[in-house]
Amino acid sequence: MAIGYVGGRLVPLLLKRGYRVRVLVRDRDRLEGRSWLDRVELVLSDVLDAAMLPTVLDGVDTPTTSIPSAGSCSRGSFAP
């Protein structure tokens, strides 16, 4: 997720170091203006869609996340 504070700073650093970066985002429009947008693999999905995660993560060596805490998630809690 590269639209927030952490992701928006992590992506350029990874690219600078030569990593291939796959970015998962629900709304592509929120990435407009990012200088690195044309250098990442963009995946439109929702991290809360558990059925999609195996496909989204296929071929990923090191997934990272900066998902907000469950308490601030508007779609519900991650905890059972």
C-alpha positions as CSV (number, residue, x, y, z in Angstrom):
1,M,0.0,0.0,0.0
2,A,1.8,3.0,-1.2
3,I,-0.6,5.9,-0.6
4,G,0.1,6.4,3.1
5,Y,3.0,7.8,4.9
6,V,5.1,4.6,5.2
7,G,4.3,3.1,1.8
8,G,4.8,6.4,0.0
9,R,8.3,6.6,1.3
10,L,9.2,2.9,1.2
11,V,8.5,2.4,-2.5
12,P,11.0,5.0,-3.8
13,L,13.7,3.6,-1.6
14,L,13.1,0.1,-2.8
15,L,13.2,1.2,-6.4
16,K,16.4,3.1,-5.8
17,R,18.0,0.0,-4.4
18,G,17.0,-2.0,-7.5
19,Y,14.0,-4.0,-6.2
20,R,11.0,-4.8,-8.3
21,V,8.0,-3.5,-6.4
22,R,4.4,-4.6,-6.6
23,V,1.9,-2.2,-5.1
24,L,-1.5,-3.3,-3.9
25,V,-4.1,-0.5,-3.9
26,R,-7.8,-0.3,-3.9
27,D,-8.0,3.0,-5.8
28,R,-5.5,3.7,-8.5
29,D,-6.5,7.4,-8.6
30,R,-5.0,7.9,-5.1
31,L,-1.5,7.2,-6.6
32,E,-1.7,10.0,-9.2
33,G,1.3,12.2,-9.2
34,R,3.6,9.6,-7.7
35,S,6.9,9.9,-9.6
36,W,7.4,6.1,-9.4
37,L,4.0,5.0,-10.6
38,D,5.3,3.8,-14.0
39,R,8.1,1.8,-12.4
40,V,6.0,-0.5,-10.2
41,E,3.6,-3.4,-10.8
42,L,0.2,-2.1,-9.8
43,V,-2.4,-4.5,-8.5
44,L,-5.9,-3.3,-7.9
45,S,-7.4,-5.3,-5.0
46,D,-8.3,-5.1,-1.4
47,V,-6.1,-6.6,1.4
48,L,-9.3,-7.6,3.2
49,D,-10.3,-9.8,0.3
50,A,-8.6,-13.0,1.6
51,A,-9.5,-15.0,-1.5
52,M,-7.4,-12.7,-3.7
53,L,-4.2,-12.7,-1.5
54,P,-2.7,-15.9,-2.8
55,T,-2.9,-14.5,-6.4
56,V,-1.7,-11.0,-5.3
57,L,1.3,-12.5,-3.4
58,D,2.3,-15.0,-6.0
59,G,6.0,-14.5,-6.8
60,V,6.5,-12.0,-4.0
61,D,9.6,-12.7,-1.9
62,T,9.2,-10.2,0.8
63,P,5.7,-8.7,1.4
64,T,5.5,-5.6,3.5
65,T,2.5,-3.8,4.8
66,S,1.6,-0.6,6.5
67,I,-2.1,-1.4,7.0
68,P,-3.7,0.8,9.7
69,S,-4.4,-0.8,13.0
70,A,-7.6,-2.7,13.2
71,G,-9.1,-0.1,15.4
72,S,-9.0,2.5,12.7
73,C,-10.1,0.2,9.9
74,S,-13.5,1.3,8.6
75,R,-14.3,-2.2,7.3
76,G,-14.0,-4.1,10.6
77,S,-11.5,-5.7,12.8
78,F,-8.8,-8.1,11.7
79,A,-9.1,-10.0,15.0
80,P,-11.7,-12.8,15.5
